[in-house]
Amino acid sequence: MADEVWHPQQHGERLEDGSYQLKIPYRDSRELVMDILRHGPDVVVIEPKSLVEDVKKQLSEALRRYSKE
């Protein structure tokens, strides 16, 4: 993630705990959510709350579909 260019105005920094925090501007969460999900458990969305909820919704829907079997 640290080497990937997501947006020309992105800002990333390595935190004291060794994690990498990336801040990027966006308008539509749909494409961003798909990019986030492809990194699986290696990514945690902190804010904004609306993006957190969009990611949670997609993960919940995927889990619901797999739980039917």
PQR file with spaces between the fields and no chain letter, atoms N, CA, C, O and H, PARSE charges and radii, in Angstrom:
ATOM       1  N    MET     1       0.809   -1.194    0.000 -0.4000 1.5000
ATOM       2  CA   MET     1       0.000    0.000    0.000 -0.0000 2.0000
ATOM       3  C    MET     1       0.854    1.262    0.000  0.5500 1.7000
ATOM       4  O    MET     1       0.526    2.242   -0.669 -0.5500 1.4000
ATOM       5  N    ALA     2       1.925    1.234    0.734 -0.4000 1.5000
ATOM       6  CA   ALA     2       2.737    2.442    0.866 -0.0000 2.0000
ATOM       7  C    ALA     2       3.348    2.872   -0.456  0.5500 1.7000
ATOM       8  O    ALA     2       3.608    4.058   -0.660 -0.5500 1.4000
ATOM       9  H    ALA     2       2.192    0.437    1.277  0.4000 1.0000
ATOM      10  N    ASP     3       3.580    1.931   -1.352 -0.4000 1.5000
ATOM      11  CA   ASP     3       4.202    2.259   -2.632 -0.0000 2.0000
ATOM      12  C    ASP     3       3.187    2.572   -3.729  0.5500 1.7000
ATOM      13  O    ASP     3       3.564    3.036   -4.806 -0.5500 1.4000
ATOM      14  H    ASP     3       3.369    0.968   -1.186  0.4000 1.0000
ATOM      15  N    GLU     4       1.918    2.326   -3.469 -0.4000 1.5000
ATOM      16  CA   GLU     4       0.883    2.513   -4.482 -0.0000 2.0000
ATOM      17  C    GLU     4       0.429    3.973   -4.534  0.5500 1.7000
ATOM      18  O    GLU     4       0.244    4.614   -3.499 -0.5500 1.4000
ATOM      19  H    GLU     4       1.611    1.950   -2.595  0.4000 1.0000
ATOM      20  N    VAL     5       0.253    4.482   -5.743 -0.4000 1.5000
ATOM      21  CA   VAL     5      -0.289    5.837   -5.911 -0.0000 2.0000
ATOM      22  C    VAL     5      -1.781    5.713   -6.153  0.5500 1.7000
ATOM      23  O    VAL     5      -2.215    5.192   -7.181 -0.5500 1.4000
ATOM      24  H    VAL     5       0.403    3.961   -6.583  0.4000 1.0000
ATOM      25  N    TRP     6      -2.561    6.196   -5.201 -0.4000 1.5000
ATOM      26  CA   TRP     6      -4.012    6.128   -5.277 -0.0000 2.0000
ATOM      27  C    TRP     6      -4.585    7.425   -5.832  0.5500 1.7000
ATOM      28  O    TRP     6      -5.580    7.420   -6.558 -0.5500 1.4000
ATOM      29  H    TRP     6      -2.208    6.620   -4.366  0.4000 1.0000
ATOM      30  N    HIS     7      -3.945    8.530   -5.481 -0.4000 1.5000
ATOM      31  CA   HIS     7      -4.457    9.848   -5.860 -0.0000 2.0000
ATOM      32  C    HIS     7      -3.298   10.834   -5.839  0.5500 1.7000
ATOM      33  O    HIS     7      -2.417   10.737   -4.985 -0.5500 1.4000
ATOM      34  H    HIS     7      -3.137    8.534   -4.891  0.4000 1.0000
ATOM      35  N    PRO     8      -3.292   11.798   -6.786 -0.5600 1.5000
ATOM      36  CA   PRO     8      -2.185   12.767   -6.813  0.2800 2.0000
ATOM      37  C    PRO     8      -2.064   13.602   -5.533  0.5500 1.7000
ATOM      38  O    PRO     8      -0.987   14.114   -5.229 -0.5500 1.4000
ATOM      39  N    GLN     9      -3.153   13.740   -4.791 -0.4000 1.5000
ATOM      40  CA   GLN     9      -3.127   14.545   -3.571 -0.0000 2.0000
ATOM      41  C    GLN     9      -3.110   13.689   -2.304  0.5500 1.7000
ATOM      42  O    GLN     9      -3.492   14.158   -1.232 -0.5500 1.4000
ATOM      43  H    GLN     9      -4.028   13.324   -5.039  0.4000 1.0000
ATOM      44  N    GLN    10      -2.670   12.442   -2.426 -0.4000 1.5000
ATOM      45  CA   GLN    10      -2.641   11.577   -1.252 -0.0000 2.0000
ATOM      46  C    GLN    10      -1.527   11.997   -0.298  0.5500 1.7000
ATOM      47  O    GLN    10      -0.540   12.618   -0.693 -0.5500 1.4000
ATOM      48  H    GLN    10      -2.360   12.062   -3.298  0.4000 1.0000
ATOM      49  N    HIS    11      -1.717   11.642    0.954 -0.4000 1.5000
ATOM      50  CA   HIS    11      -0.703   11.902    1.978 -0.0000 2.0000
ATOM      51  C    HIS    11      -0.569   10.631    2.812  0.5500 1.7000
ATOM      52  O    HIS    11      -1.541   10.162    3.404 -0.5500 1.4000
ATOM      53  H    HIS    11      -2.519   11.137    1.275  0.4000 1.0000
ATOM      54  N    GLY    12       0.627   10.084    2.854 -0.4000 1.5000
ATOM      55  CA   GLY    12       0.848    8.878    3.634 -0.0000 2.0000
ATOM      56  C    GLY    12       1.985    9.065    4.613  0.5500 1.7000
ATOM      57  O    GLY    12       2.917    9.834    4.379 -0.5500 1.4000
ATOM      58  H    GLY    12       1.417   10.464    2.374  0.4000 1.0000
ATOM      59  N    GLU    13       1.884    8.337    5.722 -0.4000 1.5000
ATOM      60  CA   GLU    13       2.962    8.385    6.713 -0.0000 2.0000
ATOM      61  C    GLU    13       3.017    7.093    7.500  0.5500 1.7000
ATOM      62  O    GLU    13       1.993    6.461    7.763 -0.5500 1.4000
ATOM      63  H    GLU    13       1.126    7.713    5.911  0.4000 1.0000
ATOM      64  N    ARG    14       4.213    6.715    7.867 -0.4000 1.5000
ATOM      65  CA   ARG    14       4.437    5.558    8.713 -0.0000 2.0000
ATOM      66  C    ARG    14       4.210    5.989   10.157  0.5500 1.7000
ATOM      67  O    ARG    14       4.769    6.992   10.601 -0.5500 1.4000
ATOM      68  H    ARG    14       5.044    7.228    7.654  0.4000 1.0000
ATOM      69  N    LEU    15       3.397    5.241   10.887 -0.4000 1.5000
ATOM      70  CA   LEU    15       3.086    5.576   12.280 -0.0000 2.0000
ATOM      71  C    LEU    15       4.037    4.853   13.231  0.5500 1.7000
ATOM      72  O    LEU    15       4.748    3.931   12.831 -0.5500 1.4000
ATOM      73  H    LEU    15       2.942    4.427   10.526  0.4000 1.0000
ATOM      74  N    GLU    16       4.041    5.277   14.482 -0.4000 1.5000
ATOM      75  CA   GLU    16       4.961    4.722   15.480 -0.0000 2.0000
ATOM      76  C    GLU    16       4.808    3.223   15.668  0.5500 1.7000
ATOM      77  O    GLU    16       5.780    2.531   15.970 -0.5500 1.4000
ATOM      78  H    GLU    16       3.464    6.026   14.807  0.4000 1.0000
ATOM      79  N    ASP    17       3.592    2.717   15.489 -0.4000 1.5000
ATOM      80  CA   ASP    17       3.360    1.286   15.666 -0.0000 2.0000
ATOM      81  C    ASP    17       3.762    0.465   14.437  0.5500 1.7000
ATOM      82  O    ASP    17       3.582   -0.752   14.420 -0.5500 1.4000
ATOM      83  H    ASP    17       2.803    3.279   15.243  0.4000 1.0000
ATOM      84  N    GLY    18       4.307    1.131   13.404 -0.4000 1.5000
ATOM      85  CA   GLY    18       4.748    0.441   12.202 -0.0000 2.0000
ATOM      86  C    GLY    18       3.708    0.392   11.098  0.5500 1.7000
ATOM      87  O    GLY    18       4.012    0.002    9.971 -0.5500 1.4000
ATOM      88  H    GLY    18       4.453    2.120   13.418  0.4000 1.0000
ATOM      89  N    SER    19       2.482    0.784   11.416 -0.4000 1.5000
ATOM      90  CA   SER    19       1.439    0.793   10.394 -0.0000 2.0000
ATOM      91  C    SER    19       1.617    2.004    9.482  0.5500 1.7000
ATOM      92  O    SER    19       2.375    2.925    9.786 -0.5500 1.4000
ATOM      93  H    SER    19       2.234    1.101   12.332  0.4000 1.0000
ATOM      94  N    TYR    20       0.914    1.982    8.379 -0.4000 1.5000
ATOM      95  CA   TYR    20       1.002    3.060    7.404 -0.0000 2.0000
ATOM      96  C    TYR    20      -0.371    3.706    7.285  0.5500 1.7000
ATOM      97  O    TYR    20      -1.360    3.017    7.038 -0.5500 1.4000
ATOM      98  H    TYR    20       0.299    1.234    8.132  0.4000 1.0000
ATOM      99  N    GLN    21      -0.440    5.005    7.458 -0.4000 1.5000
ATOM     100  CA   GLN    21      -1.700    5.731    7.364 -0.0000 2.0000
ATOM     101  C    GLN    21      -1.720    6.508    6.053  0.5500 1.7000
ATOM     102  O    GLN    21      -0.793    7.259    5.745 -0.5500 1.4000
ATOM     103  H    GLN    21       0.364    5.565    7.659  0.4000 1.0000
ATOM     104  N    LEU    22      -2.786    6.317    5.290 -0.4000 1.5000
ATOM     105  CA   LEU    22      -2.936    6.974    4.003 -0.0000 2.0000
ATOM     106  C    LEU    22      -4.213    7.799    4.015  0.5500 1.7000
ATOM     107  O    LEU    22      -5.282    7.302    4.368 -0.5500 1.4000
ATOM     108  H    LEU    22      -3.538    5.708    5.539  0.4000 1.0000
ATOM     109  N    LYS    23      -4.096    9.053    3.629 -0.4000 1.5000
ATOM     110  CA   LYS    23      -5.250    9.942    3.520 -0.0000 2.0000
ATOM     111  C    LYS    23      -5.379   10.349    2.059  0.5500 1.7000
ATOM     112  O    LYS    23      -4.432   10.852    1.456 -0.5500 1.4000
ATOM     113  H    LYS    23      -3.227    9.457    3.341  0.4000 1.0000
ATOM     114  N    ILE    24      -6.574   10.125    1.496 -0.4000 1.5000
ATOM     115  CA   ILE    24      -6.808   10.496    0.103 -0.0000 2.0000
ATOM     116  C    ILE    24      -8.178   11.142   -0.048  0.5500 1.7000
ATOM     117  O    ILE    24      -9.129   10.748    0.628 -0.5500 1.4000
ATOM     118  H    ILE    24      -7.343    9.716    1.986  0.4000 1.0000
ATOM     119  N    PRO    25      -8.284   12.123   -0.923 -0.5600 1.5000
ATOM     120  CA   PRO    25      -9.598   12.704   -1.206  0.2800 2.0000
ATOM     121  C    PRO    25     -10.358   11.784   -2.169  0.5500 1.7000
ATOM     122  O    PRO    25      -9.750   11.097   -2.990 -0.5500 1.4000
ATOM     123  N    TYR    26     -11.680   11.776   -2.064 -0.4000 1.5000
ATOM     124  CA   TYR    26     -12.500   10.993   -2.991 -0.0000 2.0000
ATOM     125  C    TYR    26     -13.900   11.592   -3.035  0.5500 1.7000
ATOM     126  O    TYR    26     -14.312   12.326   -2.137 -0.5500 1.4000
ATOM     127  H    TYR    26     -12.175   12.334   -1.397  0.4000 1.0000
ATOM     128  N    ARG    27     -14.612   11.262   -4.093 -0.4000 1.5000
ATOM     129  CA   ARG    27     -15.997   11.734   -4.233 -0.0000 2.0000
ATOM     130  C    ARG    27     -16.991   10.590   -4.106  0.5500 1.7000
ATOM     131  O    ARG    27     -17.987   10.694   -3.389 -0.5500 1.4000
ATOM     132  H    ARG    27     -14.277   10.666   -4.823  0.4000 1.0000
ATOM     133  N    ASP    28     -16.716    9.514   -4.799 -0.4000 1.5000
ATOM     134  CA   ASP    28     -17.633    8.382   -4.854 -0.0000 2.0000
ATOM     135  C    ASP    28     -16.954    7.186   -4.200  0.5500 1.7000
ATOM     136  O    ASP    28     -15.873    6.778   -4.625 -0.5500 1.4000
ATOM     137  H    ASP    28     -15.907    9.429   -5.382  0.4000 1.0000
ATOM     138  N    SER    29     -17.563    6.635   -3.194 -0.4000 1.5000
ATOM     139  CA   SER    29     -16.927    5.572   -2.422 -0.0000 2.0000
ATOM     140  C    SER    29     -16.927    4.222   -3.132  0.5500 1.7000
ATOM     141  O    SER    29     -16.171    3.339   -2.727 -0.5500 1.4000
ATOM     142  H    SER    29     -18.441    6.967   -2.849  0.4000 1.0000
ATOM     143  N    ARG    30     -17.729    4.020   -4.161 -0.4000 1.5000
ATOM     144  CA   ARG    30     -17.865    2.680   -4.757 -0.0000 2.0000
ATOM     145  C    ARG    30     -16.535    2.100   -5.234  0.5500 1.7000
ATOM     146  O    ARG    30     -16.191    0.974   -4.876 -0.5500 1.4000
ATOM     147  H    ARG    30     -18.343    4.737   -4.490  0.4000 1.0000
ATOM     148  N    GLU    31     -15.794    2.844   -6.026 -0.4000 1.5000
ATOM     149  CA   GLU    31     -14.517    2.328   -6.528 -0.0000 2.0000
ATOM     150  C    GLU    31     -13.493    2.216   -5.398  0.5500 1.7000
ATOM     151  O    GLU    31     -12.722    1.257   -5.351 -0.5500 1.4000
ATOM     152  H    GLU    31     -16.073    3.759   -6.318  0.4000 1.0000
ATOM     153  N    LEU    32     -13.485    3.172   -4.506 -0.4000 1.5000
ATOM     154  CA   LEU    32     -12.553    3.145   -3.389 -0.0000 2.0000
ATOM     155  C    LEU    32     -12.811    1.944   -2.485  0.5500 1.7000
ATOM     156  O    LEU    32     -11.867    1.302   -2.025 -0.5500 1.4000
ATOM     157  H    LEU    32     -14.111    3.950   -4.544  0.4000 1.0000
ATOM     158  N    VAL    33     -14.070    1.638   -2.230 -0.4000 1.5000
ATOM     159  CA   VAL    33     -14.413    0.485   -1.393 -0.0000 2.0000
ATOM     160  C    VAL    33     -13.869   -0.799   -2.027  0.5500 1.7000
ATOM     161  O    VAL    33     -13.330   -1.651   -1.321 -0.5500 1.4000
ATOM     162  H    VAL    33     -14.837    2.160   -2.603  0.4000 1.0000
ATOM     163  N    MET    34     -14.002   -0.945   -3.328 -0.4000 1.5000
ATOM     164  CA   MET    34     -13.491   -2.142   -4.011 -0.0000 2.0000
ATOM     165  C    MET    34     -11.968   -2.235   -3.869  0.5500 1.7000
ATOM     166  O    MET    34     -11.424   -3.319   -3.657 -0.5500 1.4000
ATOM     167  H    MET    34     -14.440   -0.252   -3.901  0.4000 1.0000
ATOM     168  N    ASP    35     -11.291   -1.100   -3.987 -0.4000 1.5000
ATOM     169  CA   ASP    35      -9.837   -1.086   -3.802 -0.0000 2.0000
ATOM     170  C    ASP    35      -9.466   -1.462   -2.374  0.5500 1.7000
ATOM     171  O    ASP    35      -8.512   -2.207   -2.152 -0.5500 1.4000
ATOM     172  H    ASP    35     -11.733   -0.220   -4.160  0.4000 1.0000
ATOM     173  N    ILE    36     -10.206   -0.956   -1.424 -0.4000 1.5000
ATOM     174  CA   ILE    36      -9.954   -1.276   -0.007 -0.0000 2.0000
ATOM     175  C    ILE    36     -10.157   -2.761    0.242  0.5500 1.7000
ATOM     176  O    ILE    36      -9.337   -3.400    0.900 -0.5500 1.4000
ATOM     177  H    ILE    36     -10.981   -0.351   -1.604  0.4000 1.0000
ATOM     178  N    LEU    37     -11.240   -3.310   -0.277 -0.4000 1.5000
ATOM     179  CA   LEU    37     -11.566   -4.713   -0.029 -0.0000 2.0000
ATOM     180  C    LEU    37     -10.558   -5.671   -0.656  0.5500 1.7000
ATOM     181  O    LEU    37     -10.369   -6.777   -0.150 -0.5500 1.4000
ATOM     182  H    LEU    37     -11.907   -2.791   -0.811  0.4000 1.0000
ATOM     183  N    ARG    38      -9.915   -5.273   -1.732 -0.4000 1.5000
ATOM     184  CA   ARG    38      -8.947   -6.189   -2.350 -0.0000 2.0000
ATOM     185  C    ARG    38      -7.715   -6.378   -1.469  0.5500 1.7000
ATOM     186  O    ARG    38      -6.943   -7.312   -1.681 -0.5500 1.4000
ATOM     187  H    ARG    38     -10.068   -4.374   -2.143  0.4000 1.0000
ATOM     188  N    HIS    39      -7.525   -5.510   -0.493 -0.4000 1.5000
ATOM     189  CA   HIS    39      -6.416   -5.662    0.442 -0.0000 2.0000
ATOM     190  C    HIS    39      -6.819   -6.444    1.684  0.5500 1.7000
ATOM     191  O    HIS    39      -5.992   -6.694    2.561 -0.5500 1.4000
ATOM     192  H    HIS    39      -8.152   -4.751   -0.320  0.4000 1.0000
ATOM     193  N    GLY    40      -8.078   -6.827    1.758 -0.4000 1.5000
ATOM     194  CA   GLY    40      -8.566   -7.689    2.829 -0.0000 2.0000
ATOM     195  C    GLY    40      -8.286   -7.149    4.214  0.5500 1.7000
ATOM     196  O    GLY    40      -8.466   -5.958    4.468 -0.5500 1.4000
ATOM     197  H    GLY    40      -8.749   -6.624    1.045  0.4000 1.0000
ATOM     198  N    PRO    41      -7.845   -8.020    5.116 -0.5600 1.5000
ATOM     199  CA   PRO    41      -7.643   -7.628    6.511  0.2800 2.0000
ATOM     200  C    PRO    41      -6.416   -6.754    6.748  0.5500 1.7000
ATOM     201  O    PRO    41      -6.148   -6.353    7.881 -0.5500 1.4000
ATOM     202  N    ASP    42      -5.672   -6.458    5.686 -0.4000 1.5000
ATOM     203  CA   ASP    42      -4.490   -5.615    5.851 -0.0000 2.0000
ATOM     204  C    ASP    42      -4.817   -4.130    5.889  0.5500 1.7000
ATOM     205  O    ASP    42      -3.938   -3.300    6.122 -0.5500 1.4000
ATOM     206  H    ASP    42      -5.891   -6.783    4.766  0.4000 1.0000
ATOM     207  N    VAL    43      -6.089   -3.794    5.660 -0.4000 1.5000
ATOM     208  CA   VAL    43      -6.513   -2.391    5.615 -0.0000 2.0000
ATOM     209  C    VAL    43      -7.639   -2.163    6.607  0.5500 1.7000
ATOM     210  O    VAL    43      -8.558   -2.976    6.709 -0.5500 1.4000
ATOM     211  H    VAL    43      -6.803   -4.468    5.472  0.4000 1.0000
ATOM     212  N    VAL    44      -7.568   -1.064    7.335 -0.4000 1.5000
ATOM     213  CA   VAL    44      -8.640   -0.646    8.239 -0.0000 2.0000
ATOM     214  C    VAL    44      -8.985    0.795    7.898  0.5500 1.7000
ATOM     215  O    VAL    44      -8.121    1.672    7.906 -0.5500 1.4000
ATOM     216  H    VAL    44      -6.822   -0.403    7.252  0.4000 1.0000
ATOM     217  N    VAL    45     -10.262    1.031    7.597 -0.4000 1.5000
ATOM     218  CA   VAL    45     -10.721    2.393    7.337 -0.0000 2.0000
ATOM     219  C    VAL    45     -11.066    3.025    8.675  0.5500 1.7000
ATOM     220  O    VAL    45     -11.824    2.462    9.464 -0.5500 1.4000
ATOM     221  H    VAL    45     -10.964    0.319    7.590  0.4000 1.0000
ATOM     222  N    ILE    46     -10.506    4.193    8.921 -0.4000 1.5000
ATOM     223  CA   ILE    46     -10.717    4.875   10.195 -0.0000 2.0000
ATOM     224  C    ILE    46     -11.797    5.945   10.070  0.5500 1.7000
ATOM     225  O    ILE    46     -12.653    6.079   10.945 -0.5500 1.4000
ATOM     226  H    ILE    46      -9.890    4.651    8.280  0.4000 1.0000
ATOM     227  N    GLU    47     -11.751    6.688    9.002 -0.4000 1.5000
ATOM     228  CA   GLU    47     -12.724    7.741    8.755 -0.0000 2.0000
ATOM     229  C    GLU    47     -12.726    8.111    7.289  0.5500 1.7000
ATOM     230  O    GLU    47     -11.745    7.819    6.605 -0.5500 1.4000
ATOM     231  H    GLU    47     -11.056    6.579    8.292  0.4000 1.0000
ATOM     232  N    PRO    48     -13.736    8.719    6.779 -0.5600 1.5000
ATOM     233  CA   PRO    48     -14.941    9.181    7.446  0.2800 2.0000
ATOM     234  C    PRO    48     -15.886    8.020    7.756  0.5500 1.7000
ATOM     235  O    PRO    48     -15.795    6.943    7.167 -0.5500 1.4000
ATOM     236  N    LYS    49     -16.762    8.265    8.663 -0.4000 1.5000
ATOM     237  CA   LYS    49     -17.701    7.240    9.125 -0.0000 2.0000
ATOM     238  C    LYS    49     -18.500    6.651    7.968  0.5500 1.7000
ATOM     239  O    LYS    49     -18.797    5.456    7.961 -0.5500 1.4000
ATOM     240  H    LYS    49     -16.837    9.140    9.142  0.4000 1.0000
ATOM     241  N    SER    50     -18.848    7.485    6.991 -0.4000 1.5000
ATOM     242  CA   SER    50     -19.635    6.999    5.854 -0.0000 2.0000
ATOM     243  C    SER    50     -18.850    5.946    5.057  0.5500 1.7000
ATOM     244  O    SER    50     -19.434    4.976    4.574 -0.5500 1.4000
ATOM     245  H    SER    50     -18.607    8.455    6.996  0.4000 1.0000
ATOM     246  N    LEU    51     -17.541    6.132    4.919 -0.4000 1.5000
ATOM     247  CA   LEU    51     -16.720    5.146    4.209 -0.0000 2.0000
ATOM     248  C    LEU    51     -16.576    3.882    5.041  0.5500 1.7000
ATOM     249  O    LEU    51     -16.605    2.779    4.496 -0.5500 1.4000
ATOM     250  H    LEU    51     -17.066    6.920    5.312  0.4000 1.0000
ATOM     251  N    VAL    52     -16.423    4.024    6.334 -0.4000 1.5000
ATOM     252  CA   VAL    52     -16.377    2.867    7.227 -0.0000 2.0000
ATOM     253  C    VAL    52     -17.653    2.043    7.054  0.5500 1.7000
ATOM     254  O    VAL    52     -17.595    0.819    6.941 -0.5500 1.4000
ATOM     255  H    VAL    52     -16.399    4.920    6.777  0.4000 1.0000
ATOM     256  N    GLU    53     -18.793    2.710    7.035 -0.4000 1.5000
ATOM     257  CA   GLU    53     -20.079    2.025    6.896 -0.0000 2.0000
ATOM     258  C    GLU    53     -20.214    1.353    5.531  0.5500 1.7000
ATOM     259  O    GLU    53     -20.759    0.253    5.438 -0.5500 1.4000
ATOM     260  H    GLU    53     -18.841    3.705    7.127  0.4000 1.0000
ATOM     261  N    ASP    54     -19.729    1.997    4.476 -0.4000 1.5000
ATOM     262  CA   ASP    54     -19.788    1.399    3.139 -0.0000 2.0000
ATOM     263  C    ASP    54     -18.960    0.116    3.078  0.5500 1.7000
ATOM     264  O    ASP    54     -19.394   -0.873    2.487 -0.5500 1.4000
ATOM     265  H    ASP    54     -19.286    2.891    4.551  0.4000 1.0000
ATOM     266  N    VAL    55     -17.773    0.124    3.682 -0.4000 1.5000
ATOM     267  CA   VAL    55     -16.928   -1.066    3.700 -0.0000 2.0000
ATOM     268  C    VAL    55     -17.588   -2.159    4.541  0.5500 1.7000
ATOM     269  O    VAL    55     -17.620   -3.320    4.134 -0.5500 1.4000
ATOM     270  H    VAL    55     -17.420    0.928    4.162  0.4000 1.0000
ATOM     271  N    LYS    56     -18.105   -1.798    5.696 -0.4000 1.5000
ATOM     272  CA   LYS    56     -18.780   -2.775    6.554 -0.0000 2.0000
ATOM     273  C    LYS    56     -19.967   -3.407    5.840  0.5500 1.7000
ATOM     274  O    LYS    56     -20.199   -4.610    5.957 -0.5500 1.4000
ATOM     275  H    LYS    56     -18.079   -0.855    6.027  0.4000 1.0000
ATOM     276  N    LYS    57     -20.713   -2.602    5.108 -0.4000 1.5000
ATOM     277  CA   LYS    57     -21.882   -3.110    4.379 -0.0000 2.0000
ATOM     278  C    LYS    57     -21.464   -4.151    3.348  0.5500 1.7000
ATOM     279  O    LYS    57     -22.098   -5.201    3.240 -0.5500 1.4000
ATOM     280  H    LYS    57     -20.525   -1.624    5.014  0.4000 1.0000
ATOM     281  N    GLN    58     -20.406   -3.877    2.590 -0.4000 1.5000
ATOM     282  CA   GLN    58     -19.932   -4.830    1.588 -0.0000 2.0000
ATOM     283  C    GLN    58     -19.423   -6.117    2.237  0.5500 1.7000
ATOM     284  O    GLN    58     -19.702   -7.212    1.747 -0.5500 1.4000
ATOM     285  H    GLN    58     -19.891   -3.024    2.678  0.4000 1.0000
ATOM     286  N    LEU    59     -18.684   -5.991    3.329 -0.4000 1.5000
ATOM     287  CA   LEU    59     -18.182   -7.172    4.025 -0.0000 2.0000
ATOM     288  C    LEU    59     -19.318   -8.003    4.616  0.5500 1.7000
ATOM     289  O    LEU    59     -19.291   -9.232    4.562 -0.5500 1.4000
ATOM     290  H    LEU    59     -18.457   -5.102    3.727  0.4000 1.0000
ATOM     291  N    SER    60     -20.303   -7.331    5.175 -0.4000 1.5000
ATOM     292  CA   SER    60     -21.457   -8.034    5.754 -0.0000 2.0000
ATOM     293  C    SER    60     -22.240   -8.783    4.683  0.5500 1.7000
ATOM     294  O    SER    60     -22.676   -9.913    4.899 -0.5500 1.4000
ATOM     295  H    SER    60     -20.325   -6.332    5.219  0.4000 1.0000
ATOM     296  N    GLU    61     -22.413   -8.150    3.530 -0.4000 1.5000
ATOM     297  CA   GLU    61     -23.136   -8.791    2.436 -0.0000 2.0000
ATOM     298  C    GLU    61     -22.375  -10.014    1.931  0.5500 1.7000
ATOM     299  O    GLU    61     -22.981  -11.049    1.656 -0.5500 1.4000
ATOM     300  H    GLU    61     -22.059   -7.231    3.354  0.4000 1.0000
ATOM     301  N    ALA    62     -21.059   -9.904    1.807 -0.4000 1.5000
ATOM     302  CA   ALA    62     -20.259  -11.053    1.374 -0.0000 2.0000
ATOM     303  C    ALA    62     -20.361  -12.192    2.380  0.5500 1.7000
ATOM     304  O    ALA    62     -20.542  -13.347    1.996 -0.5500 1.4000
ATOM     305  H    ALA    62     -20.567   -9.063    2.030  0.4000 1.0000
ATOM     306  N    LEU    63     -20.247  -11.874    3.651 -0.4000 1.5000
ATOM     307  CA   LEU    63     -20.349  -12.899    4.690 -0.0000 2.0000
ATOM     308  C    LEU    63     -21.732  -13.543    4.682  0.5500 1.7000
ATOM     309  O    LEU    63     -21.845  -14.758    4.845 -0.5500 1.4000
ATOM     310  H    LEU    63     -20.100  -10.936    3.962  0.4000 1.0000
ATOM     311  N    ARG    64     -22.764  -12.765    4.497 -0.4000 1.5000
ATOM     312  CA   ARG    64     -24.136  -13.282    4.454 -0.0000 2.0000
ATOM     313  C    ARG    64     -24.281  -14.290    3.312  0.5500 1.7000
ATOM     314  O    ARG    64     -24.901  -15.339    3.485 -0.5500 1.4000
ATOM     315  H    ARG    64     -22.673  -11.779    4.365  0.4000 1.0000
ATOM     316  N    ARG    65     -23.717  -13.977    2.162 -0.4000 1.5000
ATOM     317  CA   ARG    65     -23.818  -14.879    1.017 -0.0000 2.0000
ATOM     318  C    ARG    65     -23.069  -16.178    1.258  0.5500 1.7000
ATOM     319  O    ARG    65     -23.542  -17.241    0.855 -0.5500 1.4000
ATOM     320  H    ARG    65     -23.213  -13.125    2.022  0.4000 1.0000
ATOM     321  N    TYR    66     -21.921  -16.120    1.901 -0.4000 1.5000
ATOM     322  CA   TYR    66     -21.157  -17.325    2.175 -0.0000 2.0000
ATOM     323  C    TYR    66     -21.775  -18.133    3.324  0.5500 1.7000
ATOM     324  O    TYR    66     -21.555  -19.341    3.409 -0.5500 1.4000
ATOM     325  H    TYR    66     -21.537  -15.257    2.228  0.4000 1.0000
ATOM     326  N    SER    67     -22.521  -17.501    4.181 -0.4000 1.5000
ATOM     327  CA   SER    67     -23.113  -18.183    5.329 -0.0000 2.0000
ATOM     328  C    SER    67     -24.328  -19.002    4.928  0.5500 1.7000
ATOM     329  O    SER    67     -24.807  -19.806    5.727 -0.5500 1.4000
ATOM     330  H    SER    67     -22.699  -16.519    4.111  0.4000 1.0000
ATOM     331  N    LYS    68     -24.842  -18.827    3.718 -0.4000 1.5000
ATOM     332  CA   LYS    68     -26.015  -19.560    3.262 -0.0000 2.0000
ATOM     333  C    LYS    68     -25.711  -21.027    3.003  0.5500 1.7000
ATOM     334  O    LYS    68     -26.616  -21.861    3.022 -0.5500 1.4000
ATOM     335  H    LYS    68     -24.453  -18.174    3.068  0.4000 1.0000
ATOM     336  N    GLU    69     -24.457  -21.346    2.765 -0.4000 1.5000
ATOM     337  CA   GLU    69     -24.085  -22.728    2.400 -0.0000 2.0000
ATOM     338  C    GLU    69     -24.074  -23.652    3.570  0.5500 1.7000
ATOM     339  O    GLU    69     -23.782  -24.838    3.417 -0.5500 1.4000
ATOM     340  H    GLU    69     -23.721  -20.669    2.750  0.4000 1.0000
